[in-house]
């Protein structure tokens, strides 16, 4: 039996052809969204194995339902961005993207995953805590955000 998050969704490496769908999800999900140039930088890193860039795809429509991207830094992964389209929230997509990022990190013998999340994003913080991430500190967020970021960490090994 497949996990609930697998029902109706495929998970794979992101492709350049996903860029417009990813940008739509990004703009709807973040108060300070990345632009196309930022995602193109991540695509170039993925080509050289310097990051883990995944997409969840709706099996019916073929459109991306969500994505996650994290940089490989020494012996860990730092998740830079994770978002799910509004119509696909509450279906386990974010949890499954995290799980698959962790699986890929383990395949590469990377021992932990870090991420930063806006302190006001309690829904995301609760998801990360539920999946084993622990708060390790706080730091001022970007100047234009006006709030702190919560630093979270999960050991894999």
LINWOZI-V77051 format. One record per run of one state. SS is the DSSP state (h for helix, s for strand, l for the rest). FROM is the first residue (numbers start at 0). TO is the last residue. If there is no record, write none. Layout:
BEGIN
SS:FROM:TO / SS:FROM:TO
END
This chain:
BEGIN
l:0:2 / h:3:5 / l:6:7 / s:8:12 / l:13:14 / h:15:28 / l:29:34 / h:35:46 / l:47:49 / s:50:57 / l:58:62 / s:63:72 / l:73:74 / s:75:83 / l:84:84 / h:85:87 / l:88:91 / h:92:106 / l:107:110 / s:111:117 / l:118:120 / h:121:129 / l:130:132 / s:133:139 / l:140:146 / s:147:154 / l:155:156
END
